[in-house]
Amino acid sequence: MVLHTTPYSSACLHFLDGLSWSLVFPCYWLLDQLLASCVATSLEKRQRSQDPCSFLTLCVLISAPLYLLLFLASLPVALLGFFIWAPLQAVRQPYLYTYRRPDKHQAEQGQAGPAGAGVGEWRPQGRSFCFCSANVCLLPDSLARFNNLSDTHRRAREVGKRIRNGASRPQIKIYIDSPTNTSISAVSFSSLATGFRRTSSLDQRPDQTYTTNGPADTETEPPTECPIHPSGAPDCPVHPSTGDQGSSDCPLHPEGEVTAADCPLHSAETNGSSDCPVHDPGEGPDCPLHTTGPQSGHHDCPMHGEGTPTKPYSDCPVHTSGVQISISAPEPDPQEEEAETGNHRGGEPAGGDTGSMTASRESLTRYHGGDGVGISSNNTLSHVPRTSVSKRPGRKRRHGDETFDHEISAFFPANLDFMALQEVFDHGSTTKLRRQLHRYFPYVLSDVGRYGWKGCCSRFKFLNSGLMLASRYPILDARFECYPNGRAEDALAAKGALFAKVHVGTSHQEQRVVGYLTSTHLHAIEGDASVRCEQLDLLLQWGAEFRRASSQPPEGEKVLEDLVAFDVVLGDLNFDNCSSEDKLEQQHALFTQYKDPCRLGPGEDKPWALGTLLDPSGLYDDEVSSPESLQKVMENEEGRKEYLVFPPSKSQCPASSQKGRKIPLKGNGRRIDYMLYSDEGLQPDWKLDIEEFSFVTQLAGLTDHLSVAMRLAVSTGEEEP
């Protein structure tokens, strides 16, 4: 199937669409501003209450009548444009596919690595893929205010920046080999050690087994792996040169050049000396290079300092033990860096927004400012001092007999592969968001859905589906289907399902390895369980038809059958697994064909599962205004009760605020954003495993939903040759 790269099949239709919209847009914008001036967010109400004579209040009083007059004046021209625009929508394409070729800088830094790897050879041992879904509430500004959000265009740009910078931040993987723990922990800045190398999300655990009782590393590490010197330093004071790797002499000086008394490693009197190659004057007692006595417990190690008798080998930055840490740090776009440099010192807007400078990078610096680890502007790690490495408790947890890690994270997963977004309704916001996402994702499906009258969508659609899908892997095929049974105000939007087929590799037998993605947004009105169940039936039916149609080879061509790596459903389903009102949806056949990592059964979530719908009334509270503060609140049971929406209670009006409520609350909030996967249709020996599941708070202040992320490992049962 040919992907649609333009909204219309001919340039003439495209010109008429642009002309008609230019006539409609002034009236549309004035109406949006007029309605927005009548609906204030809680932040604006707070500002007005503090200063009734404020400039904001004066602007509203003056602008509202002005908007009304201009709206009435532009209405005749808008009607003319509407009569041209509406019929064109019948022949408009259901989505727009865009591809941005990674520039030289991104290719060198590996930001588009998987995109290139997707058409390369499929690894025999399989791969891991990271998926994320987020409802970003990018409605026209007047409608977004009913969710206590405003300034849609600014939020769209900031959402894209946070996603991009969160996904391209450094990734740390810690491989631990011990008798009691052989799991892989991919901690995001929670534990830092000193041996590092660049990697990607496709890295697998090393085949070699490391033990703490013998030599931990049989291969020679290059100088860039050294924990002391900065990258590329030719004169490291700790490890000897390549030719001296096997020498038992002092690693700080070649044999015969200096005496032991002059060596800062051997001399016990140099603890406070400025001659030490690591510490500054006055820091001698804490220098990890000095060893003054046998009480250290490591007579042969030059790195164990005085007074650390219980310090294990695994914490020593020189001893190579059963711990290997790898860090991935794709660099930011240089053009974006240049554009942001002039504004990143500006004040932080209300609601946790950071303006031009993204919250992810500033948050990293603030979050670890006291850990002895600094994050420079180019996303590289710098140790202050270089040999001082402090560790924080990891936030990842494994509950009971769970086979994967789960966490509440302030950042999007590193090396994110697929991003599904919902409620990207506003046309201008779609353009701004797509531009930001293209700095990290080469392939994007946007402007998804229908306007006007089209096919089964018999009612006039003022808004499209609001779906957007970004991928680091090539998209082979895509299809959009509109739900025909929308009701009330939900029928004004062309809600539906977006199906995509992506190319993730090629086997040794020249077979394509593909994955299937489904992004959807279901009916939102409470009490319409039958409508959502009908939409879920259509979702399963359309998905099966899409997989069957996309797997058929073109007529007259003989090609090998595709190998399916994964089949994932992402999106906002608008029902949870705890509410008694949602029992019908909870028992749907969708959950027999697809697995929900957060679900124990109908009506019961796992203890660690978290609600994803935030209470709109508290979006601008200082306690939840930044990704880190929202993360801390979500990790606290009382905080969750204060800021999450819970299943409605008979003793409380559903429309009232939850803040300060004393009635019992069921579960951990309403989890309406889902990530489901299916292992049906895979090869006989292939297997899917969840590596980690995350609830992401990085969009704090920008939307009323938490994002969800999942890393899925695809193993083929083969061994690396």
TIGU-407141 format. One record per residue: x, y, z of N, C-alpha, C in turn. Coordinates in pm, whole numbers, plus 50000, padded with zeros to 5 digits. Layout:
residues N
XYZXYZXYZ ...
This chain:
residues 721
500854988150000500005000050000500885012450000 500455022749928501195035249920500775044150036 501745049150111501465058150222501145072050168 500215078750233499755091850187500685102750240 501415108950152502355119450191501795133450173 500615134650114499935147450097498465145650131 497785156250177496365154650213495465151650094 495875156049975495035154149857495875148049744 495175141649654495865134849544496305144249434 495765156449430496145165849324496485179349385 497335186749318497755199949365496595209949361 495665208149268494535217249257493645216349381 493355204149423492545202449544493265207949667 494575205949670495355211049782495295226349785 495315232749670495235247349663493855252149710 492795245449666491455249349706491265247749857 491845237249912491745235150057492435246450133 493635250250086494345261250152493605274450139 493005276850022492255289150000491025289750090 490295278850095489075278650177489385280150325 490445273850370490805274750513491285288750548 491945295450454492375309250481491175318450498 490035315150435488815322950454488115319550585 488215307150626487535302550747488325306050873 489635305550863490475306250983490275318851067 490185331051010489985342751098488755341651185 487665337051130486435335451208486605324551314 487225313451274487485302451368488355307151485 489415314551455490315319151560489635328951654 488835338251599488135347951683487115341251773 486415331251720485455323951802486165316451914 487285310351882488055303151983488525312652094 489025324252056489485333952155488335339652237 487195341752174486025346952245485565337152353 485455324452316485045314352414486105312552522 487385313252483488455311552581488455322652684 488075334652642488045345852737486935344252840 485965335652812484845333452904485085321752999 486105313652973486405302053057487825303553110 487955305553240489255307753303489765294953367 491065292953361491685281753432491815285253580 492105275253661492265277653805493455286953832 494475286253748495615295253764495215309653738 494445311953634493995325553603493045330753712 492185322053762491305326153871492105329953995 493145322654023493975325754138494665339154120 495155341653999495825354353973494865366053983 493635364153934492645374953942492205377554085 492085367054165491665368854304492725376154385 493995373754350495065380554421495175395254382 494785398354258494865412154211493685414754117 492525418854174491335420854090491535431253981 492455440554001492705450953900493905447653813 494195434953798495385430853725495225433453576 496345433253507496345435353362495545424453291 495585412153346494865401053285493365403653286 492855408253398491425411253407491035422253310 491855432453299491585443553208491565438853063 492485429953029492545424652891491275416952857 490765409152952489555401452927488375410752904 488255421052985487125430352972487155437752839 488325440552790488445447852663488375438552543 489035426952553489165418052436487875410852403 487085406952502485875399252474484915406552380 484555419052407483675426052310484325427852173 485625430252174486325432052047486305419251964 486545407852028486485394951959485085392651900 484055396351976482685394251930482385402451805 482795414851805482555423451688483295418351565 484555414951582485335409951468484815396551419 484335388251511483765375251472482545377251382 481675386151422480475388751342480845394651206 481895402851202482315408851076482915398550981 483615388751035484275378650951483375366950915 482185366350971481305354850950480905352850804 480525363050728480155360650586481285354550503 482495359750523483635354150448483895339750489 483735336850620483955323250668482935313550610 481705317850595480695309150536481025305750392 481535315250317481955312650180483085302350177 484065304050264485155294350270484685280650314 483695280350405483195267450454482525259650342 481775266350256481095259350146482085253750044 483275259350038484325253649952485055242450025 485295244250153486115234950231485395221750259 484125222350296483405210350340483345199350233 483005202250107482975191350008484345185249982 485405193049998486745187749974487115176550071 486505176650189486885166850291486495152650253 485585151350158485165137950114486275130750040 487215138349980488305132049905489655134049976 489625139050094490865141150169491395127850221 492725126450223493345114050272493155112850423 493065100650476492755098850620493935101450713 495125103350660496275106350745497355112650659 498355118250725499505124050657500765117050706 501495110950613502745104050647503915113250612 504775115750709505945124150686507195116850730 508265119250657509555113150687510615124150685 511385124750790512485134350797513785126650804 514585127950703515855120950698516765126150810 517315117150892518205121750999519395129250942 519705140851002520845148350953522145141750997 523255147150952524555141150979524845140551128 524465150951200524745151351344523975140351416 522675138551383521885128151447522415114351412 522815112251288523335099251249524605095751325 525475105751344526725103351416526455099951562 525425106451622525135104251762524235092051784 523745086151678522965073951691521515076151725 521005088651717519615091051750518685083951655 519085082351533518245075251437518785061451410 519515056051504520155043151483519205031851450 518165029851533517245019051502516545020551370 516345033151328515695034751198516535028451088 517815030251101518675023851005518805009051030 518785005251159518904991151193517664983351155 516524990751140515274983951110515334976550979 516074981550880516174974750753517424966250747 518124965050857519334957050862519024942850905 520054935850942519914921750976519314920051115 518374910851125517714907951252518634899451338 518824903551461519704896151550519104882651586 519894872151587519344858951618518724858351757 519304865451856518784864651991517594873952014 517214881851913516054890451926516424904751958 515404912651996515574926752025514584931052131 514804943152182513824949152271513314962052207 512034964952230511384976652173510664984152284 510694997252276510085005552379508895013152320 507745012152385506515018452340506035028352447 505375038752402504825048652495503525054152440 502605057552531501325063252492501015074952585 500475085852528500175097752608498975105052549 498055108952636496965117752599497395131852633 497555140552531498175153652552497165165152551 495885162352528494805172352541495115185052462 495465183652335495735195152250494485198652170 493465202552244492225207352185492365222052149 491445227652068491415242152056491375248552195 491985260052208492215265852340490935267252421 489845271052358488585272852431488075259652488 488255248552416487805235552465488775229852568 490055232352550491035227252646490825233352784 490255245252790490045251852919489015244553005 488165236752945487225228753024487965217653098 489185214553058490055205353130491105212753212 490875225853231491765234353311493135235953246 493185236053114494425237953040494245249352940 495335255852906495265267252814496515267652727 496545277652638497705280152551498135267352480 497265262352395497465249352331498715248952245 498995259452170500165259452081501465258852160 501545266152268502755265652351502915251752412 501815245952459501895232652519502315222352415 501835223652292502205214052188503695214152164 504265226052154505705227052133506475221352252 506015224052371506715219152491506565204152508 505395198852475505195184252481506195177252390 506335182352266507295176252174508715176852225 509095188252285510455189552338510705179852452 509735178552541509945169652655510025155052612 509185151352518509255137652468510615135052403 511025144252319512295142452247513475142052342 513535151352437514675151652528514625140452630 513435136152669513355124652758513815111952692 513415109952566513775097652494515245097452455 515865109052434517255109452390518235111752504 517765111552629518665113452743519555101252760 520595102352842521485090852865520735079252928 521025067352881520465055152937521555047153006 521245042253124522205034353200521645020353219 522425010653182522074996653207523094990753302 522634983953405523504977753503523304962653496 524344955653462524314941053457524964935753583 524234928353663524734923353791524734908153786 525874902453818526004887953822526304883953965 525324877854029525514873154166524664860754185 524904852954292524114840754312522634843654334 522284855954376520904858854412520194868054315 520924874654227520264884354138520964884454005 520224880553902520784880653766519934889153674 519174898353731518294906553648519054918253590 518424924653493518964936653430518174948453480 518854958253531518194970353576518634981953489 517714987853417518024999353332517615011853406 518455016353498518115027453584518425040553515 517555050153529517735063253469518335072653573 519655073153578520385082053665520235078653813 519635067653849519485064753990520725058054047 521505051453966522755045554012523815048453908 524905054253950525975057753858527235050753902 527935044853808529265039753834530155044853724 531405040853724532345048653646532765042553515 532605029753493532935024253362531755025853270 531885032953163530735035053078531115034852933 530085032152851530245032252707528885035852647 528895040352524527645043552458526975030852409 525655030752418524915018952377523575023252324 522755013952288521405016952245520455007352312 519155009152286518175000552349518254986352296 519024984052193519114970752136520214962452199 520984968452289522084961052349521534949652432 522224938252425521844926752502522874924452612 522524916152705523454913152812524654905852756 525864909052803527044902352752526974887352777 527524879952680527504865452692528454860552801 529544867752824530534863252919529994864453060 530224854553143529784854553281530874860353368 530484870253449531424876753538531204871853680 532254870053753532154865953892532974875353977 532654875754105533394884354197534584877254258 534814864654222535914857154280537084855354186 536984860554067538054858753971538154870553881 538984869553778539114880653684537764883753622 537394896353628536064900253583536014903753437 537144907053379537124911853242538364906553171 538164898753069539304893052999539754901452881 538924911352842539324919552729539864932852778 540714938552697541344951152735540384962652712 540154970452817539284982052805540064993752746 539515000952654540205012452597540275023752698 541135033452675541265044452770539965051852794 539045052052698537795059352720536905052552822 537225040152862536435033352964536905036753104 537995044053117538565046753248537665055753330 537455052653459536565060853541537165073953585 538475076253567539105088153622539225099153518 539835095953403540115106553307538885109553222 538745121653170537655124653076537875117352945 536795116652869536865109152745537955114452653 538785105452608539805108952511541125113152572 541265113052707542515117352769543605107152745 544775111252694545835101652662546715098352783 546645106352889547585104453000546835101853129 546105090953133545345087653253546285083653366 546085088553490546975085253600546685071953664 545625065053623545275052553691545675040353610 545195039253483545525027053411546765029153326 547605019153315548815020153233548475019753086 549475022553007549275022152863549065007952816 548735006852689548394993652634549524983752651 550714988352636551824979152645552124974652785 551574981452885551864977853023550684971153091 549724966553015548524960953075548834948953163 549804941453127550114929753204551104932053315 551574944053332552584947153431551984947653569 552744943453666552334944153805552844956553872 553494965653794554034977853852552894987553882 553304998653941552345008953978551665014553853 550325015853855549645020953736549785035853716 550395043053814550515057453801551805061853735 552875054053745554135058153684554815046153621 555485047853508556255036953447557415032953538 557835020553521558905015253605560195023153584 560785027553695562075034253691562005049153676 560835055053646560785069453625560795077053757 560005072453852559985078853983560065068154090 560435072354209560525063054321559175062054389 559045051954472557795049954544557485061554635 558555067654689558335078954779557755090854707 558065092054577557565103354501556205100654437 555795088254438554525084554373553345088154465 552365095554416551235099354502550345087554539 550525076254470549745064654506550395056854618 551755056154614552455048154714552675055654844 552835068454838553255075954955552085078655047 552225074655171551195077255271551175091455316 552275098755291552325112655335551685122255235 551205117355124550655126355021549145127655027 548565123255140547115123955148546575137955133 547315147755173546865161455156547665168955054 548425161854976549325168554882548595172954758 549085183854704548535188654577549085181054459 550015171254488550585163554377549685152154333 548655149554411547775138354375547085141354243 547085131854151546485134554019544965134754021 544365131654135542905130954139542295141954222 542725143154350542055152754437542785165954441 542065176354482542625189454503543195190554643 543995200754670544555202454805543455203054909 543695196055020542735195855129541725184755122 541745177055013540775166254998541425152655015 542625152455066543385140055071542715128855146 542125131255266541535120155340540435113055264 539805119755171538715113355097539145108354961 540425109954928540865105954794540835090954779 540185085754678540095071254661541385064854612 542425072854579543665067054531544625063654645 544405069454763545365067354870544975055654958 545945047354989545765036155079546825037155187 546405037655311547355040055418547555028155510 546805018255497547005007155589546194995155552 546454983955619545754971655587544304971655628 543914981955708542524981955750541564984555636 542074989055525541174991455412540564978855359 541174968155382540614955555336540954952055195 541654960755120542024958054981543464962554966 544394953854994545804957554999546344960854861 545774954654759546354956254626545644966954543 544514971654590543754981254509544174995354541 544515003354441544925017154465543735026554484 542545021554475541405030454476540635030354607 540845020354696540075019654818540685028954921 539925038554967540445048455059540425043755203 541005051955288541085048755429539695049155491 539465039955583538215039955655537055033755582 537335025155486536255018455414536445003555421 536444997755543536754983655557535704974655495 534484979655481533434970855427533124973855282 533934981955220533644985855082533814973954988 532754969854921532884958154835533604961454706 534094950954643534764952754515533844958654411 532544955454420531634960254316531484975254316 531834981954429531724996354434533015003354399 534064995854380535345001854347535395004854198 535725017254160535735020654018536905014753942 537865008454012538995002353942538784987353929 538304980954039538064966554031537004963653928 537254955053836536254950153742535624937853802 534364938753836533704927653904532484923553824 531494918253894530294913453828529314924353795 529744936753787528844947653754529364954853630 528534956253532528904963853413527844974453390 528264986753375527344997753353527575003253214 526495005453140526625011553009525705023553003 526175034052941525435046452933525255050252787 524025053652751523745058652617523365073252629 524015081652555523745095952565523705102352427 522615100452353522515107352225522545122252244 523205129152153523365143552166522125150652114 521835162752165520695170352115520985176251979 519915180451916520035186951785520795200051802 521875202251728522635214651745521825226951710 520925225851612520095237151577519155240651691 518635230551757517755232951870518525239151985 519755234352008520585239952114520825254752089 521125258151963521405271951931520165280551949 519015275051913517775282651923517365284752068 517725275252155517285275952294518265283652382 519485285552336520505291252422520105304952475 519475312852391519165326352433518035327352532 517235316652550516055317652634516085308452755 517045299652765516935289352868517175294753007 517625307153020517805312953152516545320053200 515545320253115514345327353152513595320453263 512645327753324511875322053434510995310853385 510655302253477509835290553444508375294353451 507625292153344506215295853345505445287553445 504285291853474503445284653569503055271353512 502805262253605502405248953562503545239953530 504735243253569505865234453546506465235553410 506005244453327506555246053193507905253053202 508745250453104510075256253106510345264752984 509335268452911509535277052796510395270552692 511385277952645512225273052537513085261452581 513595262152703514445251352751513555240452807 513735228052766512845217452805513025213752950 511935208753008511975205253149512855193253174 512965184553076513725172353099515175175153131 515795184353053517215186753075517445194453205 516595204653231516745212053355516455203053474 515475194153458515135185353568516275175953601 516965171153499518095162353524519155169353606 519415182053574520445189353646520025191853789 518765195953809518305198553945518255185754026 517785175153962517515162754034518785156454089 519885158354018521125151854057522195161954093 521775174054120522755184254155523515180954281 522895173654373523575170454497524225156854500 524285150154387524815136654385526255136054340 526865146954317528225146654265528265143554118 527135144354051527095141553908526405153253841 527055159453744526465170753672526095166553533 525045172653482524615170153345524915182653265 525795181353172526155192853090525095194952983 525185206252913524145209852818524095200452699 525115192652675525105183552561524805169252602 524125167752719523665154652764524795144952792 525975149652830527045140752870527205141553020 527845131453075528015130953219529355136653260 529355144553364530605149653418530605147353568 531675142053622531765138853764532445150253837 531885154053951532435165154028532575160754172 533765157354226534995156054148534955143754059 535955141853977535885131553873535755117653931 536355115154047536335101554101535275099854206 534515110354236533475109354338532195104654273 531735092854311530525087154254529605083354367 528475089854378527525086454483526335079554420 525665071254497524575063254445523285066554518 522205066854444520875068754500520105055754490 519165053554578518355041454566517585041654435 517565030454365516825029554241515335030254266 514605036454172513165037554185512445025754122 513155017754046512515006053985512214995754093 511084989154080510674979254178510204966854106 510264955754176509744943154125508854937254232 507554936454205506584932854306506394917754312 506684911954428506444897754449507104889154344 506294880754277506824871754175506754877954036 506684891254029506644898153899507934895253822 507784893753691508944890453607509554902653542 509024914553570509574926553508509564937953609 510354948253579510434959953664509294969553632 508904977153732507894987553712508294999653796 507935011353749508355023553816507455035153783 507535045453865506975058553835508165067453802 508255071753679509445078553630509125093053596 510085101853624509945115953588510355118553444 510815108253373511305110053237510795098853147 510615102253022510265091952924511425082152912 511135069552877512225059652867513265063652765 514505061052797515585063752703515445054452582 515845059452466515785051752342514375046752312 513425055952322512025052852292511885049952142 511175039252108511045035151969509725039451904 508635038751981507315041951924506545050652024 505915061151973505145070352056503765072151996 502715068752073501335070552031500725081952113 500125091552045499535103152111498055103952079 497275108552177495855110652158495505125252188 494375129552134493835143052150494755153852093 495375150951980496105161251905495115166551801 494145174451848493055178851762493375191851688 494005201251754494215214351696495205213651580 494845219751467495675218551346497035225251364 497055237251417498325244051438499215236851538 498615231151641499375223651740499955210951679 499225204851587499725192851519501025195951445 501055207251376502265211051302503435213451395 503215220551504504305223351599504795210651666 503885201851706504275189451771505015180251675 504545179351553505205170851454506625175651426 506815188751420508145194151396509105190351509 508635190651632509485186851745509785171851746 508765163851719508965149351721509925144751611 509915151751499510775147851388512255149751421 512575156851525513975158051565514495145251628 513575136251662513985123351720513415111551642 512155112651599511485101851526511505105051376 512115096851293512115099751148510755098151082 509895089451135508645085951069507465089951157 506525097451102505385102351179504115101351095 503045096351157501695096751101500895106951180 500405117351114499705128151183498485132451103 497745142151160496535147251096495625135651056 495415126751153494715114151127493215116051147 492425111651052490975112051066490305119650953 489015121250970488185127750867487565140450921 487275149650831486455161450861485195160750776 484195168450816482975169050736482235155850736 481665152150620480925139650606481785129950524 481865117550572482645107650497482235093750540 481735085750450481495071550473480645069050596 481165060050682480405055950798480265067250900 481155077050893481065088450985479965097750932 478705094050955477595101150893477415115150949 477755117251075477615130451134478795139251093 478525152151088479585161451048480675161751155 481915160851110483055160451203483775173851199 483745180751313484475193351324485935191151362 486215179751424487585176351465487955162851407 489245160751385489695147651336489815137851454 490535127051437490605116751542491505120851658 492435130151635493365134051740494505124351761 494635114251675495685104251690496955108651618 498085104751673499375107051609500295095551650 501105090751555502015079751580503395083251527 504405082251613505785085051575506615072451593 507535070151500508305057651499509745060251460 510645052551520512045052751478512315042151371 511325033951342511455023551240510585027051120 510965022651001510185025750881508765020350889 507805028450847506405024450843506105019150703 505635006750697505365000350568503945002650520 503015002950612501605003850574500845010250689 499735016750658498915023250760497475023850712 496565023950809495145025050778494435031450896 493435039850863492615045750968491165041950945 490485038551055489055035451050488345043951155 487205049551115486445058451204485315050651271 485175052451403484065045951474482745052651433 481755044651394480505050551342479465053651449 479725050151575478665050651676478895061151784 479635071751753479835082251852478535089251888 478455093852013477235100352060477555114052120 476505122452121476575135552186477795143352136 478495150052228479625158352186480785150052133 480875137352171481945128852120481785126151970 480565127551918480335125151776480875136451689 481265147651750481825158751673483265156151631 483905146351692485285142651657485275129151587 486165127451490486245115051412487115104851484 486685101051605487455091351681487465077951608 488585071051618488725058451549489985051151590 490495042951500491685034851526492665036351411 493925038151446495005039251348495855026651356 495995019851243496785007551237498045010151154 499155004851200500425006851130501244994051133 501964991851024502894980551013504294986250997 505204982151083506564987651081507574976651051 508664980850988509744971650949510874972751051 511114962151126512104962651234513354954251206 513424947451093514624939751062514414930250947 515484923250910515454913250804516214900950851 515614889350837516224876950886517324872250791 518044861950833519094856150749518534850550619 517254846350622516614840850502515954851750418 516324864450443515784875950369514294877750391 513794873450506512414876050542512324888950622 511314896850592511114909150669510584905750809 511114912250908510604911351044509814924051069 508544922651102507644934051113506954934151249 506374945451281505554946851401504284954451367 503224951851444501944958451422501624967351542 501194979451512500814989251614499384993751590 498624994751698497265000051692497125011051795 496775022951749496545034351839495085038351828 494435040451944493005043351942492615052452057 491455058452044490845066752148489355063952146 488845057952253487455053652256486525064752305 485255061852294484165070652338484385074552485 484175087452517484555092552648483405094352745 482175094852700481055098352787480775086852884 480685090253012480445080053114479055074153098 478935061353129477655054453121477375048152986 478185051252884477975045552751478865033252730 478725023552819479555011452811479295003752682 478045003452638477724995852516478405001952394 478525015252393479195021852280480665017752276 481325017952390482745014152394482944999452359 482044990952403482174976652369482014974552218 481094981652155480964980752010482244985551941 482834996151993484075001151935485214991151954 485254984252067486284973952088486074962251992 484824958651966484554948151867485094952251730 484824964751691485324969551563486834970151561 487434973651675488904974351682489524960751652 488984950251712489514936851688489264932551543 488084935651491487754931751354488654939051253 488784952251269489614959951177491084955951187 491544952951308492934948851326493244935951253 492334926251264492534913551194492524915651043 491614924050994491564926750850492834933750802 493334943250882494544950450842495744941150836 495904932550935497044923250935496944913550819 495744909050790495564899750678495844906550545 495344918750527495544925850400496994930050380 497644934550487499014939350472500024928150457 499634916050492500564904750479500504898050343 499514901750261499394895950128500374902550032 501134894749957502084900649862501374906649742 502004916049676501404921749554501174910949449 500184913049366499844903149264501014901249168 501284888749139502344885449045503724884949107 503854887849236505154887649302505194876349405 506334869749410506554859249508507574864049610 507104866149730507984870749837507784861749958 508814861250042508724853150163507764859450262 507144851050341506174855850440506884864050548 506204874850591506774883250696506794875850830 507824878750908507914873751045507424884651139 506444881551221505834891351310506564891251444 507074902851483507804904051610506894907951725 505894916451700505014920751808503714926151749 502694926551833501394932351800500924939751925 500924953051920500694961252040499534970752015 498694972352117497584981852117497874992552222 497795005252181498075016352271496955026552260 496655033352370495695044252360494875046452485 493975056152473493075060152580491745053052555 491445043052640490235035152622489055040752700 489275050652786488205057652859487375048652949 487955037952997487375030053106488525024153186 488245021253312489295015553397488935001453438 489824995253512489624981353551489184980153696 488704991153756488274990853895486834995653913 486355004353827485015010053842483944999453818 482924999553904481824990153885481004993653761 481045006553720480305010753600480955005753472 482195000953481482924996553361483044981353352 482174974153419482284959553421482154953553282 481304959353200481094953853066482374954552983 483064965852988484314967252913485414958652972 485424957153104486484949453170486464934753128 485314929753087485184915653049485194913652898 485604923652825485574922752679486614912752628 486344907552509487254897652448488614903452414 488734916852413490034923052387491094917752483 490694915252609491674911252710491944896252709 491294888952621491674874952598492654873752482 492574883052387493514882952275494784890852304 494674900752392495824908952427496044908652578 497284909952618497654909452759497884923652811 497384926152931497574938852999498564936753113 499764942653106500764940353211500334944953350 499344953953358498924959553488497714952453546 497234942453481495924936653515496064922553570 495334919853680495244906353734494044898953677 492974906153656491754900353602490694911053592 489474907553547488414917553538488134923953674 488214936953680487934944153803489054944253904 490224939253869491334938653966492664941453896 493304952253938494624955653888495704950653983 496924950153934498044946654020498284957754122 498844954454238498954964454346499744976854306 500704975554216501544986754178500954995154066 499874990354003499274997653891498745011053939 498885021153857498585034953894497545040853800 496665048953855495715056153771496425066253683 495885068753566496545077853471495765090753449 494595092153510493775104153491493945113253612 494485125153588494735134853694493505143453720 493355147853844492285156953880492605170653821 491815175653725492165188353659492265200153755 491545199853865491545211453955492895213654021 493755203554024495035204954092496235205854000 496015208153871497125207853776498175218653802 497765229953862498685241053882499185242254025 498905232254108499445232354244500955230454240 501645237254332503105236154336503565221854359 502755213854429503155200054460503265191254337 502625195054226502625186554106502985194653982 503675205753998503935214653886505145210753803 505965201353850507145196953776507145181753767 507895176053672507935161453662508395154653791 509405160253859509905153853980508915154854095 508285166554110507325167954220506105159254197 505625158254073504505149354045504885134854068 506115131254034506585117654060506545114454209 507015123754292507025121454436505615120254491 504695128354439503315127654485502705114154446 502975109454326502415096854281502985084854356 504155086354413504745075454491504195074954632 503395084954669502815085654803501325082854795 500835074254882499425070354876498495082154900 498825090754997497985102355023498025112154906 499195113254842499285122054726498435117154611 498405104054591497565098554485496095101454511 495675100354635494275103154668493925117754642 494905126454653494665140754638494615145154492 495415138854406495595144254271495175134854159 494765122554188494265113654085492755113054088 492155110353974490715107853967490465093254000 489545090854092489225077354135487855073254081 487575060254084486235055854042485165063254118 484085067354052483035075254119482415067554234 482085075054339481485069254458480045073954469 479205065454525477795069054539477605080754635 478555082654727478425093254827479005106354781 479425107054655480025119454606479565122154464 479305134554436478935138454300480135137054208 480035130054096481205128054010481825140953961 481055151653950481595164053894482345172453996 482215169054124482865177254226484335173654240 485085182554301486515180354318486765169754424 487865162654410488205152054505489065157054619 489545169254612490515173954709489875174654848 490515168254944490055168255081488985157955112 488665149155020487595139455042488055129155145 487135124355226487435114955334486865101055309 486065099555204485435086655180486475076755130 486235063655147487205053755101487385054354950 488615052354906488935052454764489375038554721 488905034254607489215020954559490395021254465 491395012754489492535011554400493465023454406 494215025554297495175036454287494785046554181 493495048454159493025057954061492515051253934 491935059253846491365054253721492445052953615 492775040853581493785037953478493055035953346 492995046853265492255046153139493185046153018 494495047753040495475047052930496135033352933 496085026252823496475012152820497615009552722 498354998852754499354993152663499174978052668 498704972352559498404958052551499284951752443 499604939052463500394931952363499864917752346 500104912252229499644898652198500804890452147 500864877952191501894868852140501314858852040 500094861151997499504852751894500044856751757 500264847151672500764849951538502264850651528 502974848551640504434848451634504934835051582 506224834751553506834822151512506804812351629 506834799251601506684789251709507674790851824 508924794151794509924795051900510104809151954 509384818751901509564832551946508754835052072 509224844452151508594847252279508684862052310 507614867452371507574881352414507634882052566 508464890952616508574893052760508614908052788 507934912052895507994925852940509284927853018 510074937752980511274941153055510984951353164 510154961353131509814971553229508554978753188 507864984053288506644991853266506745004453349 506395015953289506595028753356505355037453347 505085044753454504135055653454504975068453455 504795076753354505705087953328505035101053365 505745109453440505215122353485505875134153413 506595131953305507375142653243506505153453179 505245150653153504365160653095503565168053202 504085168653323503405175653433503135190153394 501915194753420501545208453388501115210653245 501255200553160500925201953018499705194052976 499295184253056498145175953023497555170553152 496345165053144495675159553261495775144253265 496745138753195496985124253196498435121353231 498665109953295500005104453303500275096253177 501505096053133501885087653019502255073753069 502145063952983502525050253016503535045352913 504495037252958505545032252869505835017652902 506265010252803506534996052818507704992152728 508624984652783509724979152703509494964152686 509424959952561509064946252526510244939252462 510634927852516511754920052462511224908852374 511764907952253511384897452157512554887852146 512384875752195513434865552187513014854952087 513994850252010513704840851901514034826451934 514654824152049515044810552084516334806152021 516964814851939518244811651877519384817351961 520554812351938521744817152007522614825051911 523334834551967524244842651887525344833851830 525604834151698526634825451640528024829951685 
